[in-house]
Amino acid sequence: MNQIDKEDILKAFHFRHACKEFDKSKKISEEDLQYILETGRLSPSSFGLEQWKFLVVQKPELKEKLQPACFDQKQITTCSDLVVILAKKGLYEPGSAHVASMFKRWNYPEEIYNMLIDFHAGLAANYDLTQWAVEQCHIAAANMMTAAALIGIDSCPIGGFLPDKVKEVLDIDSEKFQVGLIVPFGYRLNPQPPKTRLPFDELVEFR
Ligand SMILES: Cc1cc2nc3c(=O)[nH]c(=O)nc-3n(C[C@H](O)[C@H](O)[C@H](O)COP(=O)(O)O)c2cc1C
């Protein structure tokens, strides 16, 4: 792999901000959207279970209906593409056939496979499995936002939404999905504010 310049990566991290309003006249190309979604698809997930589904909302009338379910935030209707990351539910209980089929993809020796199944069952018995799936959605979201920033595309993680209303508008089956995070992508309308972060030394401790 070609080495990417560290300065360029850091520039992208400075460029990415929680964009409050997008320029409605600017659309993301199909190729760039595919690239962003691909970085979500390639993201790491606990046990490799890919507990997400990416629903791309593009129709203006659907975005209009979603905006009130997201506290009327402008990003919903001004963005080019709205990625609703859905967390899969009801698939990860100990002994789940879905988990078994996902693990089988790796073609591990039976001993390793059985170990994984037991390890998963032990953990799954002690987790809120829906919340656990939502956490994985956040990882995919972070990767997509960074990937977008690297090619000059803006985004904003939207956690401010009413899950039941979002599901109603999008006709999502509550038995199968929880709304993980909503991420609008597009091009900023206004300049970004300065970055506000705690100092490095306060956040990082070396031992
Ligand atoms: C899980 C999560 C949910 C968020 N929800 C919203 C939101 O609903 N609306 C919004 O404008 N920003 C939202 N943000 C953005 C944060 O407010 C923002 O990332 C933080 O203030 C730092 O600013 P920056 O991203 O511009 O550097 C959310 C961020 C995260 C990680």
The ligand as an SDF file (V2000), in Angstrom:
LIG
                    3D

 31 33  0  0  0  0  0  0  0  0999 V2000
  -22.9800    9.9980   18.9760 C   0  0  0  0  0  0  0  0  0  0  0  0
  -22.9820   11.4460   18.5770 C   0  0  0  0  0  0  0  0  0  0  0  0
  -24.1860   12.1090   18.4140 C   0  0  0  0  0  0  0  0  0  0  0  0
  -24.2090   13.4250   17.9840 C   0  0  0  0  0  0  0  0  0  0  0  0
  -25.4130   14.0480   17.7410 N   0  0  0  0  0  0  0  0  0  0  0  0
  -25.4300   15.2810   17.1810 C   0  0  0  0  0  0  0  0  0  0  0  0
  -26.6550   15.8770   16.7740 C   0  0  0  0  0  0  0  0  0  0  0  0
  -27.7440   15.3120   16.9180 O   0  0  0  0  0  0  0  0  0  0  0  0
  -26.5990   17.0980   16.1900 N   0  0  0  0  0  0  0  0  0  0  0  0
  -25.4130   17.7770   15.9910 C   0  0  0  0  0  0  0  0  0  0  0  0
  -25.4420   18.8760   15.4450 O   0  0  0  0  0  0  0  0  0  0  0  0
  -24.2410   17.2320   16.3790 N   0  0  0  0  0  0  0  0  0  0  0  0
  -24.2180   15.9990   16.9500 C   0  0  0  0  0  0  0  0  0  0  0  0
  -23.0300   15.4280   17.3060 N   0  0  0  0  0  0  0  0  0  0  0  0
  -21.7830   16.1630   17.0380 C   0  0  0  0  0  0  0  0  0  0  0  0
  -21.0270   16.6330   18.2840 C   0  0  0  0  0  0  0  0  0  0  0  0
  -21.7560   17.6210   18.9420 O   0  0  0  0  0  0  0  0  0  0  0  0
  -19.6460   17.1320   17.8210 C   0  0  0  0  0  0  0  0  0  0  0  0
  -18.9690   16.0750   17.1910 O   0  0  0  0  0  0  0  0  0  0  0  0
  -18.8070   17.6550   18.9730 C   0  0  0  0  0  0  0  0  0  0  0  0
  -19.4080   18.7860   19.5280 O   0  0  0  0  0  0  0  0  0  0  0  0
  -17.3980   18.0280   18.5130 C   0  0  0  0  0  0  0  0  0  0  0  0
  -17.4320   18.9490   17.4440 O   0  0  0  0  0  0  0  0  0  0  0  0
  -16.7850   18.6310   16.0170 P   0  0  0  0  0  0  0  0  0  0  0  0
  -17.2900   17.2910   15.5780 O   0  0  0  0  0  0  0  0  0  0  0  0
  -17.3090   19.7460   15.1290 O   0  0  0  0  0  0  0  0  0  0  0  0
  -15.2980   18.6600   16.1530 O   0  0  0  0  0  0  0  0  0  0  0  0
  -22.9900   14.1210   17.7600 C   0  0  0  0  0  0  0  0  0  0  0  0
  -21.7760   13.4300   17.9380 C   0  0  0  0  0  0  0  0  0  0  0  0
  -21.7730   12.1230   18.3050 C   0  0  0  0  0  0  0  0  0  0  0  0
  -20.4470   11.4140   18.4260 C   0  0  0  0  0  0  0  0  0  0  0  0
  1  2  1  0
  2  3  1  0
  2 30  2  0
  3  4  2  0
  4  5  1  0
  4 28  1  0
  5  6  2  0
  6  7  1  0
  6 13  1  0
  7  8  2  0
  7  9  1  0
  9 10  1  0
 10 11  2  0
 10 12  1  0
 12 13  2  0
 13 14  1  0
 14 15  1  0
 14 28  1  0
 15 16  1  0
 16 17  1  0
 16 18  1  0
 18 19  1  0
 18 20  1  0
 20 21  1  0
 20 22  1  0
 22 23  1  0
 23 24  1  0
 24 25  2  0
 24 26  1  0
 24 27  1  0
 28 29  2  0
 29 30  1  0
 30 31  1  0
M  END
$$$$
